[in-house]
Amino acid sequence: MGQPSNDRRAPRIELSPASAASAAPAPAREAGQVALRALMRLEAAIRKVGTVAELNALVANEARGLLRARQIFVIDCEAGGARVVTISGLPTVERGAPLIQEIERGLKRLGDEEGLARRHEFRLAGLVTEESAGFVAYPLQDMLWLPFKADGARPPGGLLAARENPWGEGDIGVGEHLADAMGYARRALTAAPARVRRFRPGRWTLVAMALGLAALTFIPVPMTVLAPLEVVPREPFVVATSLDGIVESIPVEPNQRVVQGEVVALLVGVELRNKLEVAEREVQVAAAKLQKATQLAFVDVRGRHDMALMQAELDLRIAERDYARDQLERTALRAGRAGIAVYGDRRDIVGRPVAVGDRLMEIADPDAVEVQVDIPVGDALVVRPGARAKLFLDSDPLRAVDATIVRADYKARARDGANLAYRAVGRLADTAGVAPRLGLRGTAQVYGEAVPLWFYLFRRPISVLRQWAGL
């Protein structure tokens, strides 16, 4: 019998790939997971950008940590060359910077020699010319060109990453994946929206459409015009001066209610008061002369002749006194009706010299109002008595008030400076018992006669063309 062998071998254990991965050092595994999560977050951010400029800035600044690059340039190749559009860490690209110009010339030379449709690993010193040999001192010499995926032979652009040491396979793989994601996002942002199937009508369809449009231009529509408006009193009582003088005072405030006969303005009456006093003295003198002539008439025939003369002189003096009293009373201007006093600033009136007929204020009924509409000369064709209008007051622009044009001027006058306009007056419709306040302004839409649609649309261009051509 054979003796039992004392050679005992240890059992062979084979590790599966999963077990081998789990046997990897824990710090390296955690670093890989962190890098994977960072790449996924960057891809999620790429999908949310709205413009190509935001996409370029995002990748140029956020991909440096993933690629372990010191600087990233975003290159645009759609213009026929290589153009730097974004640089990591910089808000803008200085087109005149020597480094930018040399990188663009170097990539163009690389594309002409080997093409830019595939990735390239090179050193910047290998692309510089004798004139730009100073760029050999640029610290980031190791370059990695990562093109965006394209349908043709020339890519629309790419990423140019730079650092001090050569590139490893791991960083190159991450960079290619990131370039593919950015290229897809770039195409999605720059692609034109999908068009609906193009409608290609036939010849008879085009003719029918043209005839239909021509028929629509003959639809009658009312002419309209927009013009400024102001709420004014209807048939106000005008307080005007009846003699020359100077305004002494205005006893009433603007928009104050007054009663009929109330004093609303006073003129300076010192001179007229003195004339009245002199006239009264002259009446007394004439009366005394008449009394003396009457007493003399009883004893002398000559006194009878003087008595008639003295009587005429007394009548003349009385008439002069009454005229002076009437003139003095006219210095107090009174309200001819009850209402509110409508005028501007009191300081503009007091102390001002006035002549006969000068207007000082108006006494208006606040419940009896109308509107004045200044229609430009170019739109005067819609001004007709009886025309319908809609009023939009600035104090209540959401509610329109109906009105009717009752009269309009036949002569244009300067309104609000040097602009010529026709003054039209409109009467308000039912305002639910509440009349607009005096002085309110707004915009009136005045409706005129019905005209064809083509005339409504092309009236102004035809008028301008006729004036320009002299037809």
KEKOL-66078 format. One record per residue (C-alpha): residue number from 1; x, y, z. Coordinates in steps of 0.2 Angstrom, whole numbers. Layout:
# KEKOL-66078
   num       x       y       z
   NUM       X       Y       Z
...
This chain:
# KEKOL-66078
   num       x       y       z
     1       0       0       0
     2       6      17      -4
     3       9      29      10
     4      -2      44      11
     5       7      59       4
     6      11      73      16
     7      11      86       2
     8      -4      97       5
     9      -7     111      -7
    10     -18     127      -3
    11     -35     127     -12
    12     -34     138     -28
    13     -47     153     -27
    14     -51     163     -43
    15     -58     180     -41
    16     -72     186     -53
    17     -71     203     -61
    18     -84     210     -48
    19     -74     203     -34
    20     -58     210     -41
    21     -66     227     -42
    22     -72     226     -25
    23     -54     222     -20
    24     -48     238     -27
    25     -42     251     -15
    26     -57     260      -7
    27     -50     278     -10
    28     -48     275     -29
    29     -65     268     -30
    30     -73     283     -21
    31     -63     295     -32
    32     -70     286     -47
    33     -88     287     -41
    34     -85     306     -37
    35     -79     309     -55
    36     -94     299     -62
    37    -106     309     -52
    38     -98     326     -57
    39     -99     320     -76
    40    -118     316     -74
    41    -121     333     -65
    42    -112     342     -80
    43    -122     332     -93
    44    -138     337     -84
    45    -133     355     -83
    46    -129     354    -102
    47    -147     348    -106
    48    -154     363     -97
    49    -145     378    -105
    50    -155     389    -117
    51    -142     396    -129
    52    -125     391    -137
    53    -116     405    -127
    54    -122     398    -111
    55    -117     381    -116
    56     -99     386    -121
    57     -97     395    -104
    58    -103     381     -94
    59     -92     368    -102
    60     -77     379    -103
    61     -77     382     -84
    62     -85     366     -77
    63     -75     353     -87
    64     -58     358     -81
    65     -60     348     -65
    66     -66     332     -75
    67     -52     333     -88
    68     -39     339     -75
    69     -35     353     -88
    70     -28     370     -83
    71     -37     379     -97
    72     -51     375    -110
    73     -54     384    -126
    74     -71     382    -135
    75     -67     383    -154
    76     -80     387    -168
    77     -76     380    -185
    78     -92     384    -195
    79     -85     401    -202
    80     -72     392    -212
    81     -57     393    -200
    82     -54     390    -181
    83     -61     404    -170
    84     -59     405    -151
    85     -77     409    -144
    86     -75     405    -126
    87     -60     403    -113
    88     -62     396     -96
    89     -60     409     -82
    90     -62     424     -94
    91     -79     433     -97
    92     -74     439    -115
    93     -61     434    -128
    94     -49     447    -134
    95     -48     445    -152
    96     -31     455    -153
    97     -22     444    -140
    98      -7     436    -148
    99     -10     419    -139
   100     -28     419    -147
   101     -22     423    -164
   102      -8     410    -163
   103     -20     396    -157
   104     -32     400    -171
   105     -18     400    -184
   106     -11     383    -177
   107     -28     374    -177
   108     -30     380    -195
   109     -13     373    -200
   110     -17     357    -191
   111     -34     356    -200
   112     -26     358    -217
   113     -12     345    -213
   114     -21     331    -204
   115     -39     337    -202
   116     -50     342    -187
   117     -63     328    -188
   118     -53     317    -176
   119     -44     320    -159
   120     -26     326    -159
   121     -13     326    -145
   122       1     339    -148
   123      12     351    -141
   124       9     370    -144
   125      28     372    -148
   126      26     360    -163
   127      13     372    -172
   128      21     389    -169
   129      31     397    -183
   130      47     406    -183
   131      38     423    -181
   132      29     417    -165
   133      43     406    -157
   134      40     416    -141
   135      25     406    -138
   136      36     391    -134
   137      37     399    -116
   138      18     397    -114
   139      17     385     -99
   140       2     375    -105
   141      11     366    -119
   142       2     349    -120
   143     -14     351    -130
   144     -29     340    -133
   145     -41     343    -148
   146     -58     335    -145
   147     -70     339    -160
   148     -89     339    -159
   149     -97     325    -169
   150    -102     331    -187
   151    -111     323    -202
   152     -98     330    -214
   153     -79     330    -215
   154     -77     346    -205
   155     -84     347    -187
   156     -93     363    -182
   157     -81     365    -168
   158     -73     357    -153
   159     -64     359    -137
   160     -45     363    -135
   161     -39     358    -118
   162     -22     363    -111
   163     -11     358     -97
   164       8     355     -92
   165       9     336     -93
   166       4     323    -106
   167     -13     317    -108
   168     -18     300    -101
   169     -31     288    -109
   170     -43     291     -94
   171     -44     310     -97
   172     -45     307    -116
   173     -60     296    -114
   174     -69     308    -102
   175     -65     322    -114
   176     -72     313    -129
   177     -88     308    -120
   178     -90     326    -115
   179     -87     333    -132
   180    -100     321    -139
   181    -113     327    -126
   182    -109     346    -130
   183    -110     343    -149
   184    -127     335    -147
   185    -133     350    -136
   186    -125     362    -149
   187    -135     354    -163
   188    -151     354    -153
   189    -149     373    -149
   190    -144     378    -167
   191    -156     367    -177
   192    -171     375    -185
   193    -188     370    -178
   194    -197     357    -188
   195    -207     364    -202
   196    -225     359    -206
   197    -227     351    -222
   198    -225     365    -235
   199    -241     370    -244
   200    -239     372    -262
   201    -255     378    -270
   202    -259     376    -288
   203    -261     390    -301
   204    -280     391    -299
   205    -279     390    -281
   206    -267     405    -281
   207    -279     414    -293
   208    -294     411    -281
   209    -285     417    -266
   210    -280     433    -275
   211    -298     436    -280
   212    -304     433    -263
   213    -291     445    -255
   214    -296     458    -268
   215    -314     456    -264
   216    -310     458    -245
   217    -303     475    -249
   218    -320     481    -254
   219    -328     478    -238
   220    -335     494    -231
   221    -328     499    -214
   222    -330     516    -205
   223    -316     529    -205
   224    -310     532    -188
   225    -298     544    -180
   226    -290     546    -163
   227    -289     564    -156
   228    -286     572    -139
   229    -301     578    -130
   230    -305     590    -115
   231    -321     591    -105
   232    -327     609    -105
   233    -343     617     -99
   234    -358     619    -110
   235    -365     637    -113
   236    -355     645     -98
   237    -358     662     -92
   238    -342     672     -97
   239    -336     685     -84
   240    -328     699     -94
   241    -324     717     -91
   242    -335     731     -97
   243    -322     745     -94
   244    -303     748     -95
   245    -294     745     -78
   246    -283     734     -67
   247    -289     719     -58
   248    -288     722     -39
   249    -294     706     -32
   250    -303     689     -35
   251    -314     685     -20
   252    -318     667     -25
   253    -307     652     -27
   254    -306     642     -43
   255    -320     629     -44
   256    -329     637     -30
   257    -348     637     -31
   258    -356     655     -32
   259    -374     661     -32
   260    -381     673     -45
   261    -376     691     -42
   262    -361     687     -31
   263    -346     697     -34
   264    -332     687     -42
   265    -319     700     -47
   266    -315     718     -42
   267    -306     731     -53
   268    -297     746     -46
   269    -310     760     -44
   270    -300     774     -35
   271    -301     786     -50
   272    -320     782     -53
   273    -324     785     -35
   274    -316     802     -36
   275    -325     806     -51
   276    -341     801     -43
   277    -338     812     -28
   278    -334     827     -39
   279    -349     824     -49
   280    -360     824     -33
   281    -352     841     -28
   282    -356     848     -45
   283    -374     843     -44
   284    -375     852     -27
   285    -368     868     -35
   286    -380     867     -49
   287    -395     864     -38
   288    -389     880     -28
   289    -388     890     -43
   290    -406     884     -49
   291    -413     889     -32
   292    -405     906     -33
   293    -412     909     -50
   294    -429     903     -44
   295    -429     916     -30
   296    -423     930     -42
   297    -437     926     -54
   298    -450     933     -42
   299    -443     951     -42
   300    -434     951     -59
   301    -438     946     -76
   302    -420     942     -80
   303    -421     928     -67
   304    -434     919     -76
   305    -423     917     -91
   306    -408     911     -80
   307    -420     898     -71
   308    -422     888     -87
   309    -403     888     -90
   310    -399     883     -72
   311    -412     869     -74
   312    -403     862     -89
   313    -386     863     -81
   314    -393     854     -65
   315    -399     840     -77
   316    -382     838     -85
   317    -373     837     -68
   318    -385     824     -62
   319    -382     814     -78
   320    -364     815     -76
   321    -366     809     -58
   322    -376     794     -63
   323    -364     789     -76
   324    -349     790     -64
   325    -359     780     -51
   326    -363     767     -65
   327    -345     766     -70
   328    -340     763     -51
   329    -353     749     -50
   330    -345     741     -65
   331    -329     738     -56
   332    -337     724     -46
   333    -340     710     -58
   334    -354     698     -53
   335    -359     681     -57
   336    -374     681     -70
   337    -379     663     -64
   338    -376     650     -51
   339    -362     638     -54
   340    -344     636     -51
   341    -330     648     -55
   342    -319     641     -68
   343    -302     650     -71
   344    -283     647     -69
   345    -271     654     -56
   346    -277     669     -47
   347    -259     676     -47
   348    -260     677     -66
   349    -276     688     -65
   350    -273     700     -50
   351    -264     716     -55
   352    -266     713     -73
   353    -272     728     -84
   354    -288     724     -94
   355    -297     731    -108
   356    -316     731    -112
   357    -321     713    -116
   358    -306     704    -108
   359    -312     687    -101
   360    -307     684     -83
   361    -317     668     -79
   362    -332     657     -83
   363    -347     652     -72
   364    -351     635     -77
   365    -364     622     -72
   366    -354     606     -67
   367    -369     595     -73
   368    -369     603     -91
   369    -353     598     -99
   370    -347     594    -117
   371    -331     588    -125
   372    -319     598    -137
   373    -310     586    -149
   374    -295     593    -159
   375    -294     583    -174
   376    -278     584    -185
   377    -279     591    -202
   378    -274     575    -210
   379    -290     566    -203
   380    -302     580    -206
   381    -312     570    -218
   382    -321     561    -204
   383    -327     577    -195
   384    -346     578    -199
   385    -360     584    -188
   386    -369     569    -181
   387    -353     558    -181
   388    -352     545    -168
   389    -338     545    -155
   390    -331     535    -141
   391    -322     544    -127
   392    -308     537    -116
   393    -305     548    -102
   394    -287     547     -93
   395    -296     545     -76
   396    -305     530     -82
   397    -297     523     -97
   398    -306     506     -96
   399    -323     513     -98
   400    -329     521    -115
   401    -342     535    -115
   402    -353     537    -130
   403    -354     554    -138
   404    -361     563    -154
   405    -352     577    -163
   406    -364     592    -164
   407    -353     604    -173
   408    -336     606    -180
   409    -325     621    -186
   410    -323     624    -205
   411    -306     632    -202
   412    -291     624    -194
   413    -282     634    -181
   414    -266     631    -171
   415    -269     620    -156
   416    -256     615    -143
   417    -242     625    -151
   418    -240     625    -169
   419    -251     610    -174
   420    -266     614    -185
   421    -282     605    -180
   422    -301     607    -182
   423    -311     609    -166
   424    -326     598    -165
   425    -338     598    -151
   426    -347     583    -144
   427    -362     580    -134
   428    -361     566    -121
   429    -374     552    -121
   430    -381     545    -105
   431    -367     545     -91
   432    -378     536     -78
   433    -382     553     -69
   434    -363     557     -66
   435    -356     569     -78
   436    -337     569     -80
   437    -327     583     -71
   438    -323     599     -80
   439    -305     599     -86
   440    -303     580     -88
   441    -293     575    -103
   442    -292     559    -114
   443    -293     552    -131
   444    -308     552    -143
   445    -311     539    -156
   446    -322     548    -169
   447    -331     537    -182
   448    -334     544    -200
   449    -342     538    -216
   450    -340     520    -222
   451    -326     518    -235
   452    -319     502    -244
   453    -306     493    -234
   454    -292     497    -247
   455    -295     515    -245
   456    -294     514    -226
   457    -278     505    -227
   458    -269     515    -240
   459    -276     532    -238
   460    -261     539    -230
   461    -248     531    -241
   462    -257     537    -256
   463    -258     554    -249
   464    -239     554    -246
   465    -235     547    -263
   466    -246     560    -271
   467    -237     574    -262
   468    -220     567    -266
   469    -224     564    -284
   470    -233     580    -287
   471    -248     571    -295
